[in-house]
Structure formats: C-alpha cells, structure tokens
Amino acid sequence: MSETPDSAVRTYIEKHRAAFLDHLSEWLRIPSVSAQPDHAGDVRRSADWLAAALKETGFPVTEVWETAGAPAVFAEWPSDDPDAPTVLVYGHHDVQPAAREDGWDTDPFEPVVRGNRLHARGAADDKGQVFFHTLGVRAHLAATGRTAPAVHLKLLVEGEEESGSPNFRALIEAHKDRIAADAVIVSDTGMWSEDTPTVCTGMRGLAECEIVLHGPDQDIHSGSFGGAVPNPATEVARLVAALHDDHGRVAIPGFYEGITELTDRERALFAELPFDEGRWLHTAKSHATHGEAGHTTLERIWARPTAEVNGIGGGYQGVGSKTIIPSSALVKLSFRLVAGQDLAHVEQAVRTWAADRIPAGIRHTVTFGGATRPCLTPLDHPALQSVVRAMGRAFEQKIRFTREGGSGPAADLQDVLGAPVLFLGISVPSDGWHAPNEKVEIDLLLKGVETTAHLWGDLAENWRDAR
C-alpha cells in the first residue's frame, strides 16, 4: 500500500529524528547569552553555526547580518513557482543566562535527554522552535517530490531578543526589501498544553512611563510646613488612586479610543479552553482575581488593555520615622495595549491626564521609554486558516485559539512589512522558559516539524487567490 502524504511526512521525520536531535544538541551547546558581554563571541558563533546549518539544509542564500549589537541570520529559498506567496519565519538564536548554581540539575549548555524531554537552555526558547523548520522543509520536499518549497521561504533569526531586541527595528527597516513577505510566521511562542494544541492569534503591545513630581526644593519639616504646601508623595498617591475607576477600567480619558473589541465568537472560543482559575492563581502566586468588570480572566490578560503600577516611591523609606515633606516622589507605570490603540495617542492621553490632576506648586515630568505595538490576526484570515489546518493534520485533533498577554518584536515586523503575523509554536508552560532545567517535549517538537511540512503546501494552494 502506498503512503499517504501525511504518512510520508511522518516516515521521513522518524527516519531523520536522531540526526535532527543530534544537530540541535550541537547548537544548544553554544552559550549564546546576548545579555552577557562575555558571551558576545558565543552569540556570533551561534549565528555562524545556524547559517551553516541552513545552507546544509538546502537554503541557497544564507547570510549573517550585522547590527549595532549581536548578529542576526537571514536565509532564503525561492519557490519554483514565481507566483507563490512569500513567507518569512522569525525566531531568535540568543538565550537567557543560565548557570548550574541557578538550580539546574545538569550543565545548562550540555543537552540531556531524560525520557521524552530534551533539557538545555534554549531547547524551547527559541533554538528548538527555530530548528524544527529545517527538518520541516526537508520533509515537505521529500513528501511532495519538490526540489524547492511551495512558497518563497525566508528566515530571519535575530540575536538580541532576550535583551529586548534593541537593534531589531533598525535591522528590519534597513533590510525591508530583502525580508518583504506576504505573511510572517513567528515560532517563538507556545500552546495551551500538551493535550490542547492551540494557535496564538495576537499579542498585546507595551508602553512604559515614569512620572516624577517635584515639590519643595529640598525635604522640609512637616511640622513647620505641613498642611501649607503641596506634598509630592501625597499627589503621587492621588494620581495612582485615580488610575482606575470602581469597575477596574482605566480612567485615563481617551485610553480606550479605537480598540478592537472582542467578538462573540472570540469570547466563545476562549471559553472552550480548559481554564482552571484556581490553578492559574497558584501559578500567579496570588489569592484572588481582579480586573475590568464584565470580562473573564483570559479576556483580561489577552484582549483588554491595562494600566499597572510597577513601582512607587518618595520620601523617607528607612527604619523609624523622619517627619518631612519630601521634595519629590515618583511612580512607574506600564500599559498593555491591544489592537486598535495608537501608541502616540495613548502617550498623549497619559500626559494630559497627569497634567490635569497635578495641583499648582508641583512640577512634574512624564518620561516614556521604548514601546511595542500590539498585533492581531483576524480568525478568518486565510493564512491563519492554513496554520490551523497544518497543525490539525499534525496533531490529529481540533486546534483551538489563544492570545498572548505579553509583547515581542512581532509587531515591528507587522508594522514595517505590512504583513499579517501568524504564530506557530509547540512549547508548553511546563517547558520552563527562562527557568532552571528548561526543556522541550520531543514529541511536540516533532509535531512542529510535521506542521511546517504541511504548511507550505497549504499556503501555496489556498492563499494564492486570497492575496
């Protein structure tokens, strides 16, 4: 009996499983920690290793791209079909710091297989999820008889994601023409659980600011002057108290302007997930849920904007008392933003809100740092449907939908390229990103391989007319 396309893919993957894991382990042994200057040479070695591995995979174009910081890797494999869609895969080859004394059972840069798990720093975040694309494209070619992918395939793997991607925006703007694509696949994310495969459809953005209030030119005696001059610490407290209304909504006028509201279908899909609030609270090390009224916990962390106090200070903080009116006080705020919100508008709204609430006699500054835009792919987008179908073939079950509450460089790709961002990740929460004993489930890693083997053909077949 001849093999089906799906069984042909699985046969190829199983035949090359051992070599794939050996090659991945070789890459994981390179301690490409971008946050530590002592490892700058290792980050470069990691980029060179990946470029060579992609060339060995069959990519006719592989390049190491310099930045003001750590190098990135670019690869390209054109399709034989000039009208095929172009897909850019994003990931990163740098990793978080790790040392045995942090609580690792073994050397974090000496990969170890225990049962069906591969333990090493970067196994899940993100080298494993980048590397499954190499075996995936080879399985795609083997099962279809092609000599080139069904899509124009590009990879961009940066080297500074774990350090906040400080040079990423400049990199993609400088190489905009080279990385131009119809869709972006981000393989730096995860699934709900081993038993519930999911596709992420969006990430919230992030804006951060510090508000500093200045009152007296120096600390002054609270007995001699208290009650007669404004106190910046008191005014910071009032500012924080005014940040939300009684229903948990952000009370900054104009903050919600333009947001893309959840649809009834999206709310229903979120509700399908096997969410255990008690277990979630245990993970959050918290004792009660709280937030905007009228929304579930998952809706609050995935699809609603927020304002959080990250730090507040002013005046005497030592042992005992010091009866002063402090000369200054400050609050650090962060805002998680959702699709439809404009960063410049939010920044101006915060500045106006603060200025309107601070009394005469208090000088203030509002300083915003770097920001990340939100991104969202509509559920009915044809490219997203291709990802869902490919995952469904690999996992042989219904694929559900999530979003991410955090932020990443994906929104920059969406913004610069004007292309939809799709998330394809197989990591699960127990993988321990950034923690000791990080691991990846080998079976899930190979499901990622299988998904990409199906994805390129599905995109080429079903998205051509939709474009």
Solvent accessible surface area in square Angstrom, and as a share of the most:
residue,aa,sasa,rsa
1,M,241,1.07
2,S,101,0.65
3,E,97,0.44
4,T,80,0.47
5,P,88,0.55
6,D,34,0.18
7,S,39,0.25
8,A,23,0.18
9,V,3,0.02
10,R,77,0.28
11,T,72,0.42
12,Y,45,0.17
13,I,9,0.05
14,E,108,0.49
15,K,159,0.67
16,H,42,0.19
17,R,64,0.24
18,A,70,0.54
19,A,46,0.36
20,F,7,0.03
21,L,24,0.12
22,D,94,0.49
23,H,74,0.33
24,L,0,0.00
25,S,14,0.09
26,E,84,0.38
27,W,0,0.00
28,L,0,0.00
29,R,110,0.40
30,I,8,0.04
31,P,22,0.14
32,S,0,0.00
33,V,1,0.01
34,S,28,0.18
35,A,57,0.44
36,Q,71,0.31
37,P,120,0.75
38,D,138,0.71
39,H,47,0.21
40,A,64,0.50
41,G,53,0.51
42,D,27,0.14
43,V,2,0.01
44,R,96,0.35
45,R,121,0.44
46,S,0,0.00
47,A,0,0.00
48,D,73,0.38
49,W,45,0.16
50,L,0,0.00
51,A,13,0.10
52,A,63,0.49
53,A,14,0.11
54,L,0,0.00
55,K,116,0.49
56,E,139,0.62
57,T,16,0.09
58,G,31,0.30
59,F,4,0.02
60,P,78,0.49
61,V,47,0.27
62,T,24,0.14
63,E,57,0.26
64,V,46,0.26
65,W,15,0.05
66,E,102,0.46
67,T,34,0.20
68,A,103,0.80
69,G,37,0.36
70,A,16,0.12
71,P,4,0.02
72,A,1,0.01
73,V,1,0.00
74,F,0,0.00
75,A,0,0.00
76,E,37,0.17
77,W,23,0.08
78,P,63,0.39
79,S,11,0.07
80,D,101,0.52
81,D,43,0.22
82,P,113,0.71
83,D,94,0.49
84,A,5,0.04
85,P,0,0.00
86,T,23,0.13
87,V,0,0.00
88,L,0,0.00
89,V,5,0.03
90,Y,2,0.01
91,G,1,0.01
92,H,0,0.00
93,H,0,0.00
94,D,0,0.00
95,V,0,0.00
96,Q,39,0.17
97,P,47,0.30
98,A,19,0.15
99,A,32,0.25
100,R,132,0.48
101,E,151,0.68
102,D,82,0.43
103,G,46,0.44
104,W,12,0.04
105,D,85,0.44
106,T,38,0.22
107,D,70,0.36
108,P,5,0.03
109,F,31,0.13
110,E,77,0.34
111,P,16,0.10
112,V,43,0.25
113,V,82,0.47
114,R,87,0.32
115,G,78,0.75
116,N,53,0.27
117,R,101,0.37
118,L,2,0.01
119,H,20,0.09
120,A,1,0.00
121,R,7,0.03
122,G,0,0.00
123,A,0,0.00
124,A,0,0.00
125,D,5,0.03
126,D,0,0.00
127,K,1,0.00
128,G,0,0.00
129,Q,0,0.00
130,V,4,0.02
131,F,9,0.04
132,F,0,0.00
133,H,5,0.02
134,T,2,0.01
135,L,0,0.00
136,G,0,0.00
137,V,0,0.00
138,R,65,0.24
139,A,0,0.00
140,H,1,0.01
141,L,23,0.12
142,A,57,0.44
143,A,30,0.23
144,T,75,0.44
145,G,65,0.62
146,R,103,0.38
147,T,111,0.65
148,A,7,0.05
149,P,0,0.00
150,A,2,0.02
151,V,0,0.00
152,H,32,0.14
153,L,2,0.01
154,K,16,0.07
155,L,2,0.01
156,L,0,0.00
157,V,2,0.01
158,E,5,0.02
159,G,1,0.01
160,E,16,0.07
161,E,37,0.17
162,E,23,0.10
163,S,48,0.31
164,G,62,0.60
165,S,20,0.13
166,P,91,0.57
167,N,31,0.16
168,F,3,0.01
169,R,84,0.31
170,A,64,0.50
171,L,10,0.05
172,I,0,0.00
173,E,90,0.40
174,A,82,0.63
175,H,48,0.21
176,K,103,0.43
177,D,128,0.66
178,R,92,0.34
179,I,0,0.00
180,A,49,0.38
181,A,17,0.13
182,D,45,0.23
183,A,0,0.00
184,V,0,0.00
185,I,0,0.00
186,V,4,0.02
187,S,0,0.00
188,D,17,0.09
189,T,4,0.03
190,G,18,0.17
191,M,11,0.05
192,W,53,0.19
193,S,34,0.22
194,E,80,0.36
195,D,118,0.61
196,T,15,0.09
197,P,1,0.01
198,T,2,0.01
199,V,2,0.01
200,C,2,0.01
201,T,5,0.03
202,G,1,0.01
203,M,30,0.13
204,R,20,0.07
205,G,0,0.00
206,L,31,0.16
207,A,4,0.03
208,E,81,0.36
209,C,7,0.04
210,E,51,0.23
211,I,0,0.00
212,V,26,0.15
213,L,0,0.00
214,H,63,0.28
215,G,10,0.10
216,P,24,0.15
217,D,138,0.71
218,Q,126,0.56
219,D,64,0.33
220,I,33,0.17
221,H,106,0.47
222,S,38,0.25
223,G,61,0.59
224,S,79,0.51
225,F,97,0.40
226,G,36,0.34
227,G,90,0.87
228,A,87,0.67
229,V,60,0.34
230,P,46,0.29
231,N,37,0.19
232,P,0,0.00
233,A,34,0.27
234,T,55,0.32
235,E,16,0.07
236,V,2,0.01
237,A,54,0.42
238,R,144,0.52
239,L,4,0.02
240,V,38,0.22
241,A,80,0.62
242,A,18,0.14
243,L,1,0.00
244,H,74,0.33
245,D,60,0.31
246,D,147,0.76
247,H,118,0.53
248,G,16,0.16
249,R,91,0.33
250,V,10,0.06
251,A,42,0.33
252,I,4,0.02
253,P,99,0.62
254,G,35,0.34
255,F,1,0.01
256,Y,33,0.13
257,E,108,0.48
258,G,56,0.54
259,I,21,0.11
260,T,65,0.38
261,E,101,0.45
262,L,25,0.12
263,T,72,0.42
264,D,124,0.64
265,R,129,0.47
266,E,19,0.09
267,R,86,0.31
268,A,57,0.44
269,L,22,0.11
270,F,9,0.04
271,A,84,0.65
272,E,75,0.34
273,L,8,0.04
274,P,84,0.53
275,F,58,0.24
276,D,71,0.37
277,E,77,0.34
278,G,48,0.46
279,R,173,0.63
280,W,77,0.27
281,L,30,0.15
282,H,139,0.62
283,T,99,0.57
284,A,43,0.33
285,K,163,0.69
286,S,49,0.32
287,H,179,0.80
288,A,75,0.58
289,T,48,0.28
290,H,166,0.74
291,G,24,0.23
292,E,11,0.05
293,A,57,0.44
294,G,63,0.60
295,H,36,0.16
296,T,77,0.45
297,T,10,0.06
298,L,10,0.05
299,E,5,0.02
300,R,47,0.17
301,I,52,0.27
302,W,23,0.08
303,A,2,0.02
304,R,8,0.03
305,P,5,0.03
306,T,30,0.18
307,A,0,0.00
308,E,92,0.41
309,V,56,0.32
310,N,94,0.48
311,G,25,0.24
312,I,96,0.49
313,G,27,0.26
314,G,28,0.27
315,G,31,0.30
316,Y,91,0.35
317,Q,139,0.62
318,G,42,0.40
319,V,148,0.85
320,G,64,0.62
321,S,100,0.64
322,K,109,0.46
323,T,88,0.51
324,I,34,0.17
325,I,5,0.03
326,P,8,0.05
327,S,28,0.18
328,S,41,0.27
329,A,4,0.03
330,L,58,0.29
331,V,1,0.01
332,K,92,0.39
333,L,4,0.02
334,S,12,0.08
335,F,0,0.00
336,R,69,0.25
337,L,0,0.00
338,V,4,0.02
339,A,20,0.15
340,G,45,0.44
341,Q,12,0.05
342,D,69,0.36
343,L,28,0.14
344,A,71,0.55
345,H,60,0.27
346,V,1,0.00
347,E,57,0.25
348,Q,104,0.46
349,A,12,0.09
350,V,0,0.00
351,R,79,0.29
352,T,65,0.38
353,W,12,0.04
354,A,0,0.00
355,A,51,0.40
356,D,114,0.59
357,R,128,0.47
358,I,21,0.11
359,P,53,0.34
360,A,97,0.75
361,G,56,0.54
362,I,13,0.07
363,R,134,0.49
364,H,60,0.27
365,T,71,0.41
366,V,16,0.09
367,T,86,0.50
368,F,35,0.15
369,G,50,0.48
370,G,65,0.63
371,A,54,0.42
372,T,30,0.17
373,R,94,0.34
374,P,17,0.11
375,C,6,0.03
376,L,35,0.17
377,T,3,0.02
378,P,73,0.46
379,L,17,0.09
380,D,108,0.56
381,H,37,0.17
382,P,47,0.29
383,A,0,0.00
384,L,0,0.00
385,Q,51,0.23
386,S,0,0.00
387,V,0,0.00
388,V,25,0.14
389,R,101,0.37
390,A,1,0.00
391,M,1,0.00
392,G,21,0.20
393,R,91,0.33
394,A,0,0.00
395,F,20,0.08
396,E,126,0.56
397,Q,84,0.37
398,K,119,0.51
399,I,10,0.05
400,R,63,0.23
401,F,17,0.07
402,T,10,0.06
403,R,15,0.05
404,E,58,0.26
405,G,16,0.15
406,G,32,0.30
407,S,41,0.26
408,G,16,0.16
409,P,16,0.10
410,A,2,0.02
411,A,3,0.02
412,D,28,0.14
413,L,0,0.00
414,Q,46,0.20
415,D,61,0.32
416,V,16,0.09
417,L,27,0.13
418,G,69,0.67
419,A,5,0.04
420,P,27,0.17
421,V,1,0.01
422,L,1,0.00
423,F,2,0.01
424,L,0,0.00
425,G,3,0.03
426,I,1,0.00
427,S,3,0.02
428,V,8,0.05
429,P,106,0.67
430,S,70,0.45
431,D,1,0.01
432,G,21,0.20
433,W,83,0.29
434,H,100,0.45
435,A,35,0.27
436,P,56,0.35
437,N,41,0.21
438,E,1,0.00
439,K,7,0.03
440,V,1,0.00
441,E,13,0.06
442,I,4,0.02
443,D,75,0.39
444,L,15,0.08
445,L,0,0.00
446,L,17,0.09
447,K,54,0.23
448,G,0,0.00
449,V,0,0.00
450,E,7,0.03
451,T,0,0.00
452,T,0,0.00
453,A,5,0.04
454,H,10,0.04
455,L,0,0.00
456,W,1,0.00
457,G,26,0.25
458,D,16,0.08
459,L,0,0.00
460,A,8,0.06
461,E,138,0.62
462,N,66,0.34
463,W,12,0.04
464,R,92,0.33
465,D,141,0.73
466,A,59,0.46
467,R,119,0.43
